[in-house]
Amino acid sequence: MPLMLTGVATSQSVINNTQSQTAPVTTSQTLDVVDVSGSTAGVTDSTGNSLMGAVTSGSLAVTSGQTLSADVTSSTTLNVVTNAGASTILNTASTGNTADIETVTGGGPVTGTLTQSVGAVNVLATNSISASGAQTGSLSTSTQAIANSVGLTTDASRVTAITSQSSAAVTDAEDGGTLTYTPGTAAFSAAAVSNNLTGSGSGGANQTINATQTMTGARTQAGEFAYLGNAQTAQASATASDNNITLSGGGGALNVVDSQTNTSYTRAQAVLSSYQFGAAQASAYGVGNSVLAANVGPSMSLDNTQTNSGGGVEVIASFTGNNGYDAVSSAAAMGNAATGFACSSCGGVISATNNQLNSGGVSAASTIDIAASNRSVTGTATAVGNNATFYVSKPSN
């Protein structure tokens, strides 16, 4: 069983957390449906180690170490004979290590040192739909596989955190299946991230984050394979990211120092087919290292170092149809990506130091194949080794 620790601080509190998962964590679910008048839903989750800490008043100091040395897998299978109902929703997720620290309104400052490590194991999430000859009003399926994840949330309180994440795992999210008919939207998505850090601040909170992410496993992979007979709106997306940092602030200062290293193979593939379609879109995105720091506040500083090497980044998107209206296929691949934003109407400024090195191959391929007639076709393919964007502008409403 995964371990969980929850702390709520009312004065000055300390959380010292050590978690180690050494046995496999596996969850599976099979849904056999003949004819449903309502709806069909399935949620399947597996987690190795989980930490949740919160402060409502006073201060909170967190020291956490999480290690995973066994597989974490989850799978959902749906078999439909005739009708899955007005709506069908499947969500499947596998997470190796996860830590979420937050301050709620009135909470005090938070300091944290959080370390996460995943060995040479498998973090796998899969969805499979078998509905050939069947229908549903609308369909939404998603798979998510994350080896390490840290979330930091603050409202009006200072957060100072040091995070270190390393993974040697195969992180893989696979999704898709067959469906004959839907008059609504059929949306399929698969997302795989080896190391993930997210943070958000509001109410004038100051954030100081020092983050290190290292991916040395064989691959990070997201695969989407969806085959439809007739769909009004068909969507398939696949996203694979080895190291990802997304931080935002509102009202206070945001200061970020990060180092990301990736030596693995990255693959994102979205394959979508619909014999008849109204609107259809296949999209795939893959990146070795990615950091986004955006602040609607007085200042934002980013000291970014990214190194991507090894197996390279490969992204493939394709759509196949017979006749319909609008078809889109897009593929984007990047070795290193960095974005920094500050708010001009807040008097914001940016201080950025950026170092990016990419020595791995980066490729993107997009394909559309329409056998009969349709209204519009749009295809895009973008491959970039190193990409950095820093800007100060007025935020949109």
Residue pairs with C-beta under 8 A, 6 or more apart in sequence:
1 25
2 21
2 25
2 47
2 48
2 49
2 50
3 19
3 21
3 49
3 50
4 50
4 51
4 52
5 15
5 17
5 19
5 50
5 51
5 52
5 53
6 52
6 53
6 54
7 13
7 15
7 52
7 53
7 54
7 60
7 62
8 54
8 55
8 56
9 54
9 55
9 56
9 57
9 58
9 59
9 60
9 107
9 108
10 56
10 57
10 58
11 57
11 58
12 58
12 59
12 60
12 61
12 108
13 55
13 58
13 59
13 60
13 61
14 60
14 61
14 62
14 63
15 51
15 53
15 60
15 61
15 62
15 63
15 64
16 63
16 64
17 51
17 62
17 63
17 64
17 65
17 66
18 64
18 65
18 66
19 49
19 51
19 64
19 65
19 66
19 67
19 97
20 49
20 66
20 67
20 68
20 69
21 48
21 49
21 67
21 68
21 69
21 70
21 72
21 96
22 69
22 70
23 70
24 70
24 71
24 72
24 73
25 46
25 47
25 48
25 70
25 71
25 72
25 73
26 46
26 71
26 72
26 73
26 74
27 44
27 45
27 46
27 73
27 74
27 75
28 44
28 74
28 75
28 76
28 77
29 42
29 44
29 75
29 76
29 77
30 76
30 77
30 78
30 79
31 40
31 42
31 76
31 77
31 78
31 79
32 79
33 40
33 78
33 79
33 80
33 81
33 83
33 84
33 85
34 80
34 81
34 82
35 81
35 82
35 83
36 83
36 84
36 85
37 85
38 85
38 86
39 84
39 85
39 86
39 87
39 88
39 89
40 78
40 80
40 84
40 85
40 87
40 88
40 89
40 136
41 87
41 88
41 89
41 90
42 76
42 78
42 89
42 90
42 91
42 92
43 90
43 91
43 92
44 74
44 75
44 76
44 91
44 92
44 93
45 74
45 92
45 93
45 94
45 95
46 72
46 73
46 74
46 93
46 94
46 95
46 125
47 72
47 94
47 95
47 96
47 98
48 66
48 68
48 70
48 72
48 95
48 96
48 97
48 118
49 66
49 67
49 68
49 96
49 97
49 98
50 95
50 98
50 99
51 64
51 66
51 98
51 99
51 100
51 101
52 99
52 100
52 101
53 60
53 62
53 99
53 100
53 101
53 102
54 60
54 101
54 102
54 103
54 104
54 107
55 102
55 103
55 104
55 107
55 108
55 110
55 157
56 103
56 104
56 106
56 107
57 106
57 107
57 108
58 107
58 108
59 108
59 109
59 110
59 111
60 101
60 103
60 107
60 108
60 109
60 110
60 111
61 110
61 111
61 112
62 101
62 110
62 111
62 112
62 113
62 114
63 112
63 113
63 114
64 99
64 112
64 113
64 114
64 115
65 115
65 116
66 97
66 99
66 115
66 116
66 117
66 148
67 97
67 116
67 117
67 118
67 119
68 96
68 97
68 117
68 118
68 119
68 121
68 147
68 169
69 119
69 121
70 121
71 121
71 122
71 123
71 124
72 94
72 95
72 96
72 121
72 122
72 123
72 124
73 94
73 122
73 123
73 124
73 125
73 126
74 92
74 93
74 94
74 124
74 125
74 126
75 92
75 124
75 125
75 126
75 127
75 128
76 90
76 92
76 126
76 127
76 128
77 127
77 128
77 130
78 84
78 88
78 90
78 127
78 128
78 129
78 130
78 131
78 177
79 130
79 131
80 129
80 130
80 131
80 134
80 136
80 179
81 133
81 134
82 133
82 134
82 135
83 134
83 135
83 136
84 131
84 134
84 135
84 136
84 139
85 136
85 137
86 136
86 137
86 138
87 136
87 137
87 138
87 139
87 140
88 136
88 137
88 138
88 139
88 140
88 141
89 139
89 140
89 141
90 127
90 129
90 140
90 141
90 142
91 141
91 142
92 125
92 126
92 127
92 142
92 143
92 144
92 175
93 125
93 143
93 144
93 145
93 146
94 123
94 124
94 125
94 144
94 145
94 146
95 123
95 144
95 145
95 146
95 147
95 149
96 116
96 118
96 121
96 123
96 146
96 147
96 148
96 167
96 169
97 116
97 117
97 118
97 147
97 148
97 149
98 146
98 148
98 149
98 150
98 151
99 114
99 116
99 149
99 150
99 151
100 150
100 151
100 153
101 110
101 112
101 114
101 150
101 151
101 152
101 153
101 159
101 161
102 151
102 152
102 153
102 154
103 109
103 110
103 153
103 154
103 155
103 156
103 157
103 159
103 205
104 155
105 155
105 156
105 203
107 154
107 155
107 157
108 157
109 157
109 158
109 159
109 160
110 152
110 154
110 157
110 158
110 159
110 160
110 161
111 159
111 160
111 161
112 152
112 159
112 160
112 161
112 162
112 163
113 161
113 162
113 163
114 150
114 161
114 162
114 163
114 164
115 163
115 164
115 165
116 148
116 149
116 150
116 163
116 164
116 165
116 166
116 195
117 148
117 165
117 166
117 167
118 147
118 148
118 166
118 167
118 168
118 169
118 217
119 168
119 169
120 168
120 169
120 217
121 168
121 169
121 170
122 169
122 170
122 172
123 145
123 146
123 147
123 169
123 170
123 171
123 172
124 145
124 170
124 171
124 172
124 173
124 174
125 143
125 144
125 145
125 172
125 173
125 174
126 143
126 173
126 174
126 175
127 141
127 142
127 143
127 174
127 175
127 176
127 177
128 176
128 177
129 139
129 141
129 176
129 177
129 178
129 179
130 177
130 178
131 177
131 178
131 179
131 180
132 178
132 179
132 180
133 180
134 179
134 180
134 181
135 179
135 180
135 181
135 182
136 179
136 182
137 182
137 183
137 184
138 182
138 184
138 185
138 186
139 179
139 182
139 184
139 185
139 186
139 187
139 188
140 185
140 187
141 175
141 176
141 177
141 187
141 188
141 189
142 175
142 188
142 189
142 190
142 191
143 173
143 174
143 175
143 189
143 190
143 191
144 173
144 190
144 191
144 192
145 171
145 172
145 173
145 191
145 192
145 193
145 222
146 171
146 192
146 193
146 194
146 196
147 167
147 169
147 171
147 193
147 194
147 195
147 217
148 165
148 166
148 167
148 194
148 195
148 196
149 193
149 196
149 197
149 198
150 163
150 165
150 196
150 197
150 198
151 197
151 198
151 199
152 159
152 161
152 197
152 198
152 199
152 200
152 207
152 209
153 199
153 200
153 201
154 200
154 201
154 202
154 205
154 207
155 201
155 202
155 203
155 205
156 202
156 203
156 204
156 205
157 205
158 205
158 206
158 207
158 208
158 252
159 199
159 201
159 205
159 206
159 207
159 208
159 209
160 207
160 208
161 199
161 208
161 209
161 210
162 210
162 211
163 197
163 209
163 210
163 211
163 212
164 211
164 212
165 195
165 196
165 197
165 211
165 212
165 213
165 214
165 243
166 195
166 213
166 214
166 215
166 216
167 194
167 195
167 214
167 215
167 216
167 217
168 216
168 217
169 194
169 217
170 217
170 218
170 219
170 221
171 192
171 193
171 194
171 217
171 219
171 220
171 221
172 192
172 219
172 220
172 221
172 222
172 223
173 190
173 191
173 192
173 221
173 222
173 223
174 190
174 222
174 223
174 224
174 225
175 188
175 189
175 190
175 223
175 224
175 225
175 226
176 188
176 190
176 223
176 224
176 225
176 226
176 227
176 236
176 271
177 225
177 226
177 227
178 227
178 228
179 186
179 226
179 227
179 228
179 229
179 231
180 228
180 229
180 230
181 229
181 230
181 231
182 228
182 230
182 231
182 232
183 232
184 232
184 233
185 231
185 232
185 233
185 234
185 235
186 226
186 228
186 231
186 233
186 234
186 235
187 233
187 235
187 236
188 224
188 226
188 235
188 236
188 237
188 272
189 224
189 235
189 236
189 237
189 238
189 239
190 222
190 223
190 224
190 237
190 238
190 239
190 270
191 222
191 238
191 239
191 240
192 220
192 221
192 222
192 239
192 240
192 241
193 220
193 240
193 241
193 242
193 244
194 215
194 217
194 220
194 241
194 242
194 243
194 264
195 213
195 214
195 215
195 242
195 243
195 244
195 260
196 241
196 244
197 209
197 211
197 213
197 244
197 245
197 246
197 247
198 245
198 246
198 247
199 207
199 209
199 246
199 247
199 248
200 247
200 248
200 249
200 250
201 207
201 248
201 249
201 250
201 251
201 252
201 254
202 249
202 250
202 251
203 250
203 251
203 252
204 250
204 251
204 252
204 297
205 249
205 250
205 251
205 252
206 252
206 253
206 254
206 255
207 247
207 249
207 252
207 253
207 254
207 255
207 256
208 255
209 247
209 254
209 255
209 256
209 257
209 258
210 256
210 257
210 258
211 245
211 256
211 257
211 258
211 259
212 258
212 259
212 260
213 243
213 245
213 258
213 259
213 260
213 261
213 289
214 243
214 260
214 261
214 262
215 242
215 243
215 261
215 262
215 263
215 264
216 263
216 264
217 264
218 264
218 265
218 311
219 264
219 265
219 266
219 267
219 311
220 240
220 241
220 242
220 264
220 265
220 266
220 267
221 240
221 265
221 266
221 267
221 268
222 238
222 239
222 240
222 267
222 268
222 269
222 284
222 286
223 238
223 267
223 268
223 269
224 236
224 237
224 238
224 269
224 270
224 271
224 272
224 282
224 284
225 269
225 271
226 234
226 236
226 271
226 272
226 273
227 273
227 274
228 234
228 272
228 273
228 274
228 275
228 277
229 274
229 275
229 276
230 274
230 275
230 276
230 277
231 274
231 276
231 277
231 278
231 280
232 277
232 278
232 279
233 277
233 278
233 279
233 280
234 272
234 274
234 277
234 279
234 280
234 281
235 272
235 280
235 281
235 283
236 270
236 271
236 272
236 281
236 282
236 283
237 270
237 282
237 283
237 284
237 285
238 268
238 269
238 270
238 283
238 284
238 285
238 317
239 268
239 284
239 285
239 286
240 266
240 267
240 268
240 285
240 286
240 287
240 315
241 266
241 286
241 287
241 288
241 290
242 262
242 264
242 266
242 287
242 288
242 289
242 308
243 260
243 261
243 262
243 288
243 289
243 290
243 306
244 287
244 290
244 291
245 256
245 258
245 260
245 290
245 291
245 292
245 293
246 291
246 292
247 254
247 256
247 292
247 293
247 294
248 254
248 292
248 293
248 294
248 295
248 296
249 294
249 295
249 296
249 297
249 300
250 295
250 296
250 297
251 296
251 297
252 297
252 298
253 295
253 297
253 298
253 299
253 300
253 301
254 293
254 295
254 297
254 299
254 300
254 301
255 299
255 300
255 301
256 291
256 293
256 300
256 301
256 302
256 303
256 304
257 303
258 291
258 302
258 303
258 304
258 305
259 305
259 306
260 289
260 290
260 291
260 305
260 306
260 307
260 336
261 289
261 306
261 307
262 288
262 289
262 307
262 308
262 309
262 310
263 309
263 310
263 311
264 310
264 311
265 310
265 311
265 312
265 314
266 286
266 287
266 288
266 311
266 312
266 313
266 314
267 286
267 313
267 314
267 315
267 316
268 284
268 285
268 286
268 314
268 315
268 316
268 333
269 284
269 315
269 316
269 317
270 282
270 283
270 284
270 316
270 317
270 318
271 282
271 316
271 318
272 280
272 281
272 282
272 318
272 319
272 320
273 319
273 320
273 321
274 280
274 319
274 321
274 324
275 321
275 322
275 323
276 321
276 322
276 323
276 324
277 321
277 324
277 325
277 327
278 324
278 325
278 326
279 324
279 325
279 326
279 327
279 328
280 319
280 321
280 324
280 326
280 327
280 328
281 319
281 327
281 328
281 329
281 330
282 317
282 318
282 319
282 328
282 329
282 330
283 317
283 328
283 329
283 330
283 331
284 315
284 316
284 317
284 330
284 331
284 332
285 315
285 331
285 332
285 333
286 313
286 314
286 315
286 332
286 333
286 334
287 313
287 333
287 334
287 335
287 336
287 337
288 306
288 308
288 313
288 334
288 335
288 336
288 358
288 360
289 306
289 307
289 308
289 335
289 336
289 337
290 334
290 336
290 337
290 338
291 302
291 304
291 306
291 337
291 338
291 339
292 338
292 339
292 340
293 300
293 302
293 339
293 340
293 341
294 300
294 339
294 340
294 341
295 341
295 342
295 343
295 348
296 343
296 346
296 348
296 395
297 342
297 343
297 346
297 348
298 346
298 347
298 348
298 349
299 342
299 348
299 349
299 350
299 351
300 340
300 341
300 342
300 348
300 349
300 350
300 351
301 350
301 351
301 352
302 338
302 340
302 350
302 351
302 352
302 353
302 354
302 390
303 352
303 353
304 338
304 352
304 353
304 354
304 355
304 356
304 388
305 355
305 356
306 336
306 338
306 355
306 356
306 357
306 386
307 336
307 356
307 357
307 358
308 335
308 336
308 357
308 358
308 359
308 360
309 357
309 358
309 359
309 360
310 360
311 360
312 360
312 361
312 362
312 363
313 333
313 334
313 335
313 360
313 361
313 362
313 363
314 333
314 361
314 363
315 331
315 332
315 333
315 363
315 364
315 365
315 383
316 331
316 364
316 365
316 366
317 329
317 330
317 331
317 365
317 366
317 367
317 381
318 329
318 366
318 367
318 368
318 369
319 327
319 328
319 329
319 367
319 368
319 369
320 368
320 369
320 370
321 327
321 369
321 370
321 371
321 374
322 370
322 371
322 372
323 370
323 371
323 372
323 373
323 374
324 370
324 374
324 375
325 374
325 375
325 376
326 374
326 375
326 376
326 378
327 368
327 370
327 374
327 376
327 377
327 378
328 368
328 377
328 378
328 379
329 366
329 367
329 368
329 378
329 379
329 380
330 366
330 378
330 379
330 380
330 381
331 364
331 365
331 366
331 380
331 381
331 382
332 364
332 380
332 381
332 382
332 383
333 362
333 363
333 364
333 382
333 383
333 384
334 362
334 383
334 384
334 385
334 387
335 356
335 358
335 360
335 362
335 384
335 385
335 386
336 356
336 357
336 358
336 385
336 386
336 387
337 384
337 387
337 388
338 354
338 356
338 387
338 388
338 389
338 390
339 388
339 389
339 390
340 350
340 352
340 389
340 390
340 391
341 350
341 390
341 391
341 392
341 393
342 348
342 349
342 350
342 391
342 392
343 392
343 393
343 394
343 395
344 392
344 393
344 394
345 394
345 395
348 392
349 392
350 390
350 391
350 392
352 390
354 388
354 390
356 386
356 388
357 386
358 385
358 386
362 383
362 384
362 385
363 383
364 381
364 382
364 383
365 381
366 379
366 380
366 381
367 379
368 377
368 379
370 377
